[in-house]
Amino acid sequence: MRPLLFLILFIHTALADFWDDRNTLLSNEASQLFGSFWELTENEQKVNDILMKFKLQEYDEGLSNPSKFLPSIHFFHSKAAIEQSEVFKFIQKVPKGASLHSHSTAMLSTEALLNLTYMEGLYGCDDNTKFKLHFFFGGVNDDCDWRLLEDLRNEDSGFDDFLRSKMTLVVDDPAGTCCDINEVWSAFEDIFEFVAPLFDYRQFLHDYLYQVLREFHDDNVKYLEIRGVFGETFDSNNTIYGPLDTAQLYKETQQEFAIDSQDFAGHRVIYSNSRKVSIDTMDSYISDYLELRAAYPEIVVGFDLVGQEDLGEPLSVFADQLATIANRTKFFFHAGETNWYGTTDLNLIDAILLNTSRIGHAFAITKHPEVLRVVKERNIAIELNPISNQVLKLVDDLRNHVGAYLIANGYPVVITCDGPSFWGAKGLSYDWYMAFMGMTPREGDLRILKELAWNSYVYTALDKEGLPFILNLLQGWWDDFIKEILEAYH
Ligand SMILES: [Zn+2]
C-alpha cells in the first residue's frame, strides 16, 4: 500500500473510532440520566416537543448572553423574570405530586402571611432591641408598650413595608458585601423567631395552615410532608391547648381542606426541633415525639433536627439517644447542608448510620463516596432545595449545584422548597424551574419532570402498601395534564 493511502485510511479509521466511541459514551451517559428509563407515549412526546421548544429557546438565549441565564442569577433578582418564563408557566401546570421538605412556619407566600397579620387581636411592640408581634385578648402583657397593629398602620402608611421587611430575607443587593453564611443564617433564624409568636394563636395557625394547603394545591401539589413542632396554643378566650391539641388542629385543618378540595391527599409532619440543644433537652424532644407519634400516627411520621448545621451540634452528639428509637422511627435528617469538608459534612455519615429514610440537602455528598454508594444501594432519597441553597449562600450559580451531579448519575432525588415564605417564593414551581433549567442537561426533557413527580410519592413517609393507589391517582392527574397541554398549545 502506498504511504499516502495508508495515512488516509488510518485517519479515516481513527476518526470513525472517535465518532463511534463518542456516541457510545454519550449514549451511556444518557442512559444514566435521572428519569431516562421512561418511554414517552405519543401524546407525551407531543407535549415534550412543546416543553423542549420553550427550554431550548431559553437555554440558548442563556448561551448567547450568560448574564441573563436565570438559574445563574440570585433569586431575588431572577424571580420576576422566572414568572415570565414559558418553562416556568409549563412547570406550574405539571402535577408535581408531593412537597417533601419545607418548614411549617416558612411555607406561606409573603403577601398571604402579611394579609394574615390583619387578624383581630394582633399587637406589635418595639422593645428598643427588636420589633415583636403577639396576639392578646382581654388585655396585653405589661412587659412592653404593646400597640394594636391596626393603630400602627393608621399612624404609618409604610408600616406594611416595614413588616414585610421583617418577614423575609429579600434585599436589593444580596450579592453585596453584607453577609457571610453565618450572617445570612442569623437573619434567617431571626425571621423564624419573629413570626413564631403568631402561631401561638390557634385561629392564626388554622388559617395559616389552610392557606398553605391552598397555595400548594394551586401549584399542583397534592400532598405535603412538613418539618415542624407542636407547641402550646391559645384561643380568643385565652384557653390554653397542649401540643396534642395542636396536632389535632393539624388533623382537622387537613380534613377541612380535603372536603373543599377532594383531590387533596393530605399532609404529614416530621417532628423537627433545634439541633443547638443539650443532651437533656434532646431527651425531652424524643419523649415529646414519641407521645405525639403514639397519639397521632396519621399526622406525625418521623423525626429530624433543624438549624444551621455548621453552628449546631452534630448528629453524632445525639447518636446514642437517637439509636434507641431508630427501630420504631423514620428519620429524615438534614445533613451535609454545608460547604465545609471534614467537619459539618460528617453528619452525612451519621445520618446513614442512623438509617435515615431521606436526607435533607446533602449538599456535601459528593465529598463522601461511601455515602454516595449507600444512598444508591439503600435507595435513600436526597431532598434538593435549590433556591434555599442559593439564598443561604452555599452556591451562587445553580448550574454549579450538587444536584446536577446527582441527576446526571440517576440518584434518587426529589425537589423541595425549604422556606419559600422567607425569600418571596410560593409553592414548589420556582424550585422545580431552577432544577430543570440549572441542573439538567440542555436536552433533559419531560422524562425528568415525570420522574420528579413520581419520586415525590415513592419517597414519602407513607406506608408502602398505599403507594400503588397514590401512584394511580398521580397517573390520572398526569394524563389530565398531558391533555390540558395538548389542548392549550395546539
Ligand atoms: Zn430545611
Residues whose N, C-alpha, C, O or C-beta is under 5 A from the ligand:
A	BS01	ZN	D418
